Amino acid sequence: MTTHGNWRKSSYSGEGDGNECVEVANSPTHVAVRDSQTPSCGTLTVPADVFATFVGGIKRAGEEL
């Protein structure tokens, strides 16, 4: 997967949050995830539909709290 610098951090990763978070980059078919503090240590790449299911599950779990 080629990302060409389109990594983005969560909006929750701000000054008051210790500026620690994950970053994601997406292509039409895949999403890559990496640690924002050590971006050169590697990435996890998954199919875009799998990532969408994962994020949807997290959102639903948050609504149930």
N, C-alpha and C positions, 0 to 999 in steps of 0.2 A: 504494500500500500504506500503510495506517495502522498505526503501531506503538504509539502511545500510551505511550511511555516503557518499553517492554519490552526495551530494549537490555541485553545482558549481555556481559561480558568473559570471555575465556578464563581458566581457573583457573591457567594458566601466567603470567599477567600480574600478577605480584606485586612486592613491594618489591625483592627481590633480582634481578628480571629487568628492572629499569629502568622498570617499569610502562608498557611500550609494547606495544601489541597491537592487534588488531582487535576490534570488537564486532559482534555479530550480533543481529538481531531477526527473529522469524518470525511469519507469519500462516498460516492453513491452506493457502494456495496458494503463498506466496513467502517467500524469505529475503532480508533486506537485510544488507549488510556495510558497515562504515565504519571509518575510522581512529580509534582511541580518543584520539589526541593532537589531532586536528583534526576533530571530528565534524561541524562545520558546512560542511565542504568538499564534501560530497556522499556519496552512497551507491551501491553496486552492488546491484541487485535482480535475483534470478534465481528461476525456478520451484523450488519446494521439492524436487521429484524430481531436478532437475539438481544442486542443492546436496548432496543425500544421496549421489548418485553420486560427486561430487567428494570429499567427506569419506571415503567408503568407499575410494576410490583412494588417498588419503593414508594411511589406516590400514593398508591392505595393503602399501604401499611401506615403511612403518615396520617392519612385521613381517618384511620380507625383509632388513632390514639386519643 
